[in-house]
Amino acid sequence: MKRHLNISVAFAAALFLLFCCEEDADLTVLKKVNFTSSPQASADNIVVTEENKGETLLRVSWPEISFPVEGPVTYTLQFETPNDTVGANAWAEAVKKEVGEDLLSTSYSGAELNEIALALGIAPGAEGTIVFRVQGAMSRNIFSKGTSLRLTSIDVPAIIDYPSLYIAGDYQGWNIGAPSKISSVNDDSQYEGYIYIPEGGTNEFKLYAQPDWGPTSYGFESEGKIMVANFAGANFVAPSDGYYWFAVNLNTMEYALVKTEWGIIGGATPGSWDASTQMQYNAESQKWTVTANLTADALKFRANNGWDIQFGNLDGKLSYADHPLMEYVDLPAFTIPSAGSYTVTLDLHIPGNYSYQIKKN
């Protein structure tokens, strides 16, 4: 009897293990998942220039892949030189650009492609070949076949360090070791730039001739006037938190402090030439952005839904057309080549080195 009982128990255990193994096997079998075709590119020969680096030059799309279990698939593009797509270390040093979950296309501006080219060792001004593939990731990584294109990069202009005055204030912890700056592009003792003052502080700040507490500092004397203020008082006080254009003329000892909200305007924009389409400021990236449906026309950047502070197109670069301390310059607008959804970016955080990007989504 005991022997029969042992046999029964053993048989039941074997059945249980077999059932579990079958269940586990069914759950862990890696069913075949792949891309049905290579990624498609909108161009196969791209030349980046100063004039087009802010425009969308490449659009990439790929087929959807389906995993055996439901869930979002994260897609990433990998860029590499042809020689590094084969061998034991193939794609190991690829430049990776995550696209996002369940997205089947993306685009790149000239500036973004130039950054990729330089990272892959393509010399400025030289033509090189790059290969890109798509990675789809969920329970495991699936890779598409590679697609190649020819890409000519440009030299990236160095950030120009213009003569500057330095700002420390309550908004940045009175840290003179990491000051904001306003700069004099023409080295004529007239300085301008932008500072962001978040809410919650006193909005007080002061101006220094050097990135240190001494020997010279400047402060508030009266509305529109500054004074040499080599002591603790005479701070400037912004009327509220916000993003301010700050300009100082040491020739006349005058200043201007204007709170700004930036937008785009022009025939290409939703408001045409009648009203600005507002941009949003991101304190982390220090940039203004807006995503909008644009038409094949033109646009400019302007502050406060008016024309007192505005930027136009000077040989493909962002340049002031007007601000309160300069004469108006009749600059052309930026051209939008075709209708579609665009993300427009304005970067004013480095004085004298302002930039923009108009990227088709």
BABA-205637 format. One line per field, with one value per residue (C-alpha): residue number from 1; residue in three letters; x, y, z. Coordinates in steps of 0.001 Angstrom, whole numbers, padded with zeros to 6 digits. Example, Ala and Ser with C-alpha at 12.3 -4.5 7.8 and 13.67 -1.06 7.14 Angstrom:
num: (1, 2)
residuo: (ALA, SER)
u: (012300, 013670)
v: (-004500, -001060)
w: (007800, 007140)
//
This chain:
num: (1, 2, 3, 4, 5, 6, 7, 8, 9, 10, 11, 12, 13, 14, 15, 16, 17, 18, 19, 20, 21, 22, 23, 24, 25, 26, 27, 28, 29, 30, 31, 32, 33, 34, 35, 36, 37, 38, 39, 40, 41, 42, 43, 44, 45, 46, 47, 48, 49, 50, 51, 52, 53, 54, 55, 56, 57, 58, 59, 60, 61, 62, 63, 64, 65, 66, 67, 68, 69, 70, 71, 72, 73, 74, 75, 76, 77, 78, 79, 80, 81, 82, 83, 84, 85, 86, 87, 88, 89, 90, 91, 92, 93, 94, 95, 96, 97, 98, 99, 100, 101, 102, 103, 104, 105, 106, 107, 108, 109, 110, 111, 112, 113, 114, 115, 116, 117, 118, 119, 120, 121, 122, 123, 124, 125, 126, 127, 128, 129, 130, 131, 132, 133, 134, 135, 136, 137, 138, 139, 140, 141, 142, 143, 144, 145, 146, 147, 148, 149, 150, 151, 152, 153, 154, 155, 156, 157, 158, 159, 160, 161, 162, 163, 164, 165, 166, 167, 168, 169, 170, 171, 172, 173, 174, 175, 176, 177, 178, 179, 180, 181, 182, 183, 184, 185, 186, 187, 188, 189, 190, 191, 192, 193, 194, 195, 196, 197, 198, 199, 200, 201, 202, 203, 204, 205, 206, 207, 208, 209, 210, 211, 212, 213, 214, 215, 216, 217, 218, 219, 220, 221, 222, 223, 224, 225, 226, 227, 228, 229, 230, 231, 232, 233, 234, 235, 236, 237, 238, 239, 240, 241, 242, 243, 244, 245, 246, 247, 248, 249, 250, 251, 252, 253, 254, 255, 256, 257, 258, 259, 260, 261, 262, 263, 264, 265, 266, 267, 268, 269, 270, 271, 272, 273, 274, 275, 276, 277, 278, 279, 280, 281, 282, 283, 284, 285, 286, 287, 288, 289, 290, 291, 292, 293, 294, 295, 296, 297, 298, 299, 300, 301, 302, 303, 304, 305, 306, 307, 308, 309, 310, 311, 312, 313, 314, 315, 316, 317, 318, 319, 320, 321, 322, 323, 324, 325, 326, 327, 328, 329, 330, 331, 332, 333, 334, 335, 336, 337, 338, 339, 340, 341, 342, 343, 344, 345, 346, 347, 348, 349, 350, 351, 352, 353, 354, 355, 356, 357, 358, 359, 360, 361)
residuo: (MET, LYS, ARG, HIS, LEU, ASN, ILE, SER, VAL, ALA, PHE, ALA, ALA, ALA, LEU, PHE, LEU, LEU, PHE, CYS, CYS, GLU, GLU, ASP, ALA, ASP, LEU, THR, VAL, LEU, LYS, LYS, VAL, ASN, PHE, THR, SER, SER, PRO, GLN, ALA, SER, ALA, ASP, ASN, ILE, VAL, VAL, THR, GLU, GLU, ASN, LYS, GLY, GLU, THR, LEU, LEU, ARG, VAL, SER, TRP, PRO, GLU, ILE, SER, PHE, PRO, VAL, GLU, GLY, PRO, VAL, THR, TYR, THR, LEU, GLN, PHE, GLU, THR, PRO, ASN, ASP, THR, VAL, GLY, ALA, ASN, ALA, TRP, ALA, GLU, ALA, VAL, LYS, LYS, GLU, VAL, GLY, GLU, ASP, LEU, LEU, SER, THR, SER, TYR, SER, GLY, ALA, GLU, LEU, ASN, GLU, ILE, ALA, LEU, ALA, LEU, GLY, ILE, ALA, PRO, GLY, ALA, GLU, GLY, THR, ILE, VAL, PHE, ARG, VAL, GLN, GLY, ALA, MET, SER, ARG, ASN, ILE, PHE, SER, LYS, GLY, THR, SER, LEU, ARG, LEU, THR, SER, ILE, ASP, VAL, PRO, ALA, ILE, ILE, ASP, TYR, PRO, SER, LEU, TYR, ILE, ALA, GLY, ASP, TYR, GLN, GLY, TRP, ASN, ILE, GLY, ALA, PRO, SER, LYS, ILE, SER, SER, VAL, ASN, ASP, ASP, SER, GLN, TYR, GLU, GLY, TYR, ILE, TYR, ILE, PRO, GLU, GLY, GLY, THR, ASN, GLU, PHE, LYS, LEU, TYR, ALA, GLN, PRO, ASP, TRP, GLY, PRO, THR, SER, TYR, GLY, PHE, GLU, SER, GLU, GLY, LYS, ILE, MET, VAL, ALA, ASN, PHE, ALA, GLY, ALA, ASN, PHE, VAL, ALA, PRO, SER, ASP, GLY, TYR, TYR, TRP, PHE, ALA, VAL, ASN, LEU, ASN, THR, MET, GLU, TYR, ALA, LEU, VAL, LYS, THR, GLU, TRP, GLY, ILE, ILE, GLY, GLY, ALA, THR, PRO, GLY, SER, TRP, ASP, ALA, SER, THR, GLN, MET, GLN, TYR, ASN, ALA, GLU, SER, GLN, LYS, TRP, THR, VAL, THR, ALA, ASN, LEU, THR, ALA, ASP, ALA, LEU, LYS, PHE, ARG, ALA, ASN, ASN, GLY, TRP, ASP, ILE, GLN, PHE, GLY, ASN, LEU, ASP, GLY, LYS, LEU, SER, TYR, ALA, ASP, HIS, PRO, LEU, MET, GLU, TYR, VAL, ASP, LEU, PRO, ALA, PHE, THR, ILE, PRO, SER, ALA, GLY, SER, TYR, THR, VAL, THR, LEU, ASP, LEU, HIS, ILE, PRO, GLY, ASN, TYR, SER, TYR, GLN, ILE, LYS, LYS, ASN)
u: (000000, 002766, 004586, 001443, 000999, 004563, 004076, 000862, 002554, 005498, 003186, 001200, 004413, 005632, 002375, 002573, 006154, 005286, 002333, 004484, 007239, 004749, 003275, 006724, 007806, 004763, 005439, 009151, 009402, 010810, 008441, 009937, 009645, 011195, 010922, 009282, 011460, 014371, 013739, 012916, 014696, 013405, 016858, 020039, 022468, 022347, 024588, 024294, 024872, 024636, 021471, 019624, 020886, 017714, 015462, 014281, 016574, 015815, 012634, 012835, 009969, 009758, 007172, 005562, 006722, 004489, 005633, 003700, 002567, 000791, 002603, 004309, 007344, 010131, 011879, 015428, 017515, 021177, 023713, 027112, 029822, 029738, 032957, 031570, 028361, 030135, 032313, 032293, 031796, 029257, 027135, 028827, 029694, 026646, 025079, 021645, 018586, 015473, 012264, 009656, 006884, 004915, 006181, 006934, 008706, 010977, 012851, 016176, 017266, 020510, 022021, 021048, 022487, 025639, 026018, 025654, 028166, 030794, 030240, 030924, 034159, 033079, 035336, 033696, 033031, 033704, 031290, 030884, 028566, 026522, 024264, 021225, 018962, 015933, 015855, 012476, 012483, 009964, 010675, 013832, 015625, 014776, 016836, 015995, 018369, 020541, 019932, 022801, 023044, 025731, 026103, 028271, 028814, 029800, 032068, 030229, 030961, 032485, 030560, 031907, 032883, 032012, 032956, 030454, 028987, 028003, 024791, 024245, 020957, 018477, 017093, 020366, 021380, 023682, 026279, 028914, 030781, 028001, 026642, 024321, 025799, 024893, 027332, 028541, 028666, 030228, 032506, 031009, 030068, 026463, 025440, 022296, 021020, 018290, 017765, 015083, 013759, 011583, 008812, 009313, 012237, 012872, 013639, 016728, 019989, 023111, 025600, 029362, 032224, 033913, 032762, 033607, 032293, 034885, 036329, 033411, 029658, 026657, 023232, 019950, 020039, 016615, 014213, 016294, 019528, 022403, 025187, 028531, 027486, 030456, 028445, 025616, 022700, 021364, 020035, 017896, 014458, 012372, 008666, 007705, 009083, 009598, 011971, 013625, 015567, 018212, 020298, 022889, 024673, 027786, 028348, 025147, 024713, 021222, 019468, 016316, 014560, 011676, 009715, 009265, 006922, 008019, 005999, 006142, 004299, 003997, 002097, 003191, 001748, -001823, -002244, -000690, 000641, -002195, -001274, 001649, 001449, 002800, 005838, 006419, 009559, 011308, 013518, 015487, 016488, 016457, 014616, 011289, 009339, 006038, 004577, 002159, 000749, 002555, 001968, 004517, 005208, 007357, 007728, 009596, 010152, 008850, 008282, 005073, 002879, 004481, 007386, 009604, 011814, 012017, 014340, 014687, 016804, 020338, 021921, 020225, 021121, 018966, 019559, 017828, 015618, 014756, 014959, 014570, 018263, 018893, 017688, 015235, 016808, 014566, 015443, 013639, 011624, 012461, 010984, 008851, 009326, 006209, 003053, 002996, 003451, 006637, 008406, 009995, 012684, 014247, 017419, 018432, 020367, 023902, 024137, 025346, 025062, 021310, 019933, 016702, 015468, 012485, 011950, 009231, 007632)
v: (000000, 002387, 001568, 002322, 005579, 006626, 005824, 007883, 010843, 010638, 010433, 013460, 015411, 014517, 015672, 018946, 019581, 018723, 021110, 023889, 023310, 023431, 026663, 028177, 027062, 028695, 031958, 032176, 031095, 034059, 034441, 036000, 039783, 041891, 044987, 044207, 046728, 049111, 052657, 055170, 058520, 061652, 062355, 060413, 063307, 066203, 069267, 071261, 075005, 078041, 079015, 075686, 074405, 075609, 073806, 070190, 068385, 064734, 062849, 059135, 056630, 052888, 050093, 049165, 046007, 043849, 041906, 038805, 040729, 044062, 047213, 050318, 049894, 052430, 053343, 054711, 055694, 054689, 056421, 054973, 055017, 052063, 050453, 050290, 048477, 045129, 042936, 041972, 045550, 046564, 049580, 049650, 053347, 054464, 057856, 057109, 059356, 058116, 058889, 057708, 055175, 053887, 056681, 055617, 058692, 061526, 064408, 066169, 069730, 070626, 071537, 068145, 066275, 068342, 067387, 063700, 064002, 065667, 063082, 060330, 061982, 063551, 066573, 070014, 070769, 067173, 064670, 061362, 058387, 057473, 054476, 054542, 051820, 051682, 049894, 048760, 047835, 046283, 042825, 042738, 044799, 044380, 046108, 047095, 046823, 049866, 052724, 054887, 058489, 060975, 063941, 067040, 068838, 072391, 073822, 074737, 078351, 078704, 080630, 084180, 085589, 089262, 091931, 091453, 092668, 090088, 089705, 088102, 088251, 086620, 084638, 082645, 082626, 085659, 083331, 085515, 082329, 081449, 084822, 085681, 087980, 090846, 091536, 094237, 092759, 095930, 096557, 100041, 100000, 099120, 095759, 093651, 090161, 088170, 086961, 084656, 085439, 082647, 083331, 083161, 085534, 089230, 089825, 091830, 091738, 093758, 094315, 093746, 094736, 091395, 087903, 088807, 091106, 093772, 096120, 097630, 097125, 099011, 099462, 101299, 105104, 106081, 104831, 104218, 105382, 103369, 104333, 102987, 101143, 099521, 098726, 096454, 098687, 100079, 096769, 096556, 095091, 093455, 094258, 090555, 087156, 086511, 086608, 090021, 091837, 093843, 096521, 098927, 101857, 102794, 105821, 107442, 105396, 104355, 100992, 099295, 096333, 094882, 091746, 089676, 086965, 085671, 084603, 084024, 086112, 086178, 084782, 081251, 081398, 080788, 084491, 085637, 089205, 090208, 088435, 086532, 082801, 082561, 080493, 078809, 079181, 076114, 077076, 073839, 074127, 077965, 078056, 079315, 076821, 076437, 073634, 074924, 074214, 076534, 077283, 077850, 081509, 083557, 084298, 086515, 086442, 089277, 090024, 091026, 090863, 094103, 095334, 097071, 093984, 091723, 089406, 088924, 086955, 088194, 085763, 082821, 083934, 085373, 089110, 092063, 094095, 096405, 096981, 100153, 101108, 100640, 102012, 099839, 097581, 096271, 092568, 089863, 087098, 083394, 081238, 078154, 075956, 073777, 073471, 071186, 070867, 072547, 072998, 076441, 077178, 080459, 080390, 083712, 082549, 083339, 087074, 087858, 084174, 083953, 081135, 079602, 076326, 075624, 071865, 070052, 067313)
w: (000000, 000934, -002323, -004364, -002499, -003263, -006920, -007007, -005357, -007712, -010711, -009535, -008971, -012437, -013969, -012009, -013140, -016719, -016627, -015143, -017671, -020519, -019171, -018679, -022121, -023665, -021823, -022510, -026126, -028104, -030974, -034069, -034209, -036956, -039092, -042419, -044255, -043799, -042532, -045264, -045562, -047261, -048737, -049441, -049950, -047496, -047370, -044148, -044513, -042277, -044143, -043735, -040389, -038657, -041162, -041279, -043728, -043007, -042213, -041342, -041124, -040429, -040150, -036858, -035090, -032892, -029850, -028609, -025545, -025578, -024521, -025867, -028106, -027638, -030880, -031077, -034109, -034157, -036409, -037302, -039958, -042413, -041142, -037612, -038558, -039017, -036847, -033181, -032009, -034645, -033625, -030197, -030416, -032406, -031779, -030310, -030575, -028755, -030632, -028131, -027606, -030612, -032876, -036455, -037802, -036761, -038348, -037944, -038585, -040265, -036892, -035417, -038409, -038196, -034544, -035467, -038325, -036132, -033373, -035937, -037004, -040292, -040638, -040964, -044606, -045678, -047165, -045356, -045404, -042365, -041768, -039515, -038194, -035911, -032574, -031257, -027577, -025233, -023817, -025952, -028604, -032296, -034976, -038528, -041443, -042021, -044444, -045644, -046768, -047692, -045360, -045631, -042334, -041519, -038881, -035693, -034826, -031400, -028788, -028973, -025601, -026004, -023437, -020626, -017376, -014787, -012789, -009404, -007554, -005291, -008247, -008493, -004848, -005075, -006592, -008228, -009171, -011647, -012795, -015656, -018314, -020570, -023392, -025744, -029234, -030694, -027689, -027326, -023622, -024510, -023086, -023386, -022650, -020924, -017369, -016006, -012523, -011084, -008627, -004877, -004342, -003781, -007529, -006496, -008443, -009068, -011867, -011678, -013956, -013289, -012196, -008612, -005881, -006581, -007418, -009399, -009238, -010598, -009094, -009289, -008948, -010294, -012920, -016062, -014395, -012931, -010539, -009421, -006276, -004584, -001453, -000340, -001365, -004622, -005966, -009079, -008391, -011125, -010706, -010887, -011815, -015515, -018454, -018785, -021449, -019559, -021280, -019876, -021514, -019520, -021767, -020509, -017269, -018399, -018278, -019544, -017967, -020009, -019175, -022324, -023572, -026957, -029967, -033712, -036256, -040033, -042981, -042066, -038535, -037285, -036482, -039770, -039368, -037044, -033783, -032337, -031711, -028180, -027283, -023907, -021806, -020393, -017440, -017646, -021314, -021139, -024464, -025832, -027957, -029747, -031867, -034483, -037924, -040324, -043983, -046732, -046008, -043609, -039905, -037451, -033693, -031516, -027843, -026067, -029155, -030370, -032445, -029846, -029531, -032576, -034489, -038225, -040672, -041353, -043829, -042146, -038635, -035881, -035603, -033943, -036214, -033322, -029575, -027473, -027598, -031322, -034629, -036556, -039222, -042000, -041908, -043910, -042251, -042050, -044809, -044144, -047240, -046927, -044843, -041822, -038090, -036866, -033564, -033420, -030821, -029706, -027561, -025971, -022925, -024222, -024985, -028478, -029456, -029977, -032124, -033441, -034898, -037156, -037259, -039166, -037060)
//
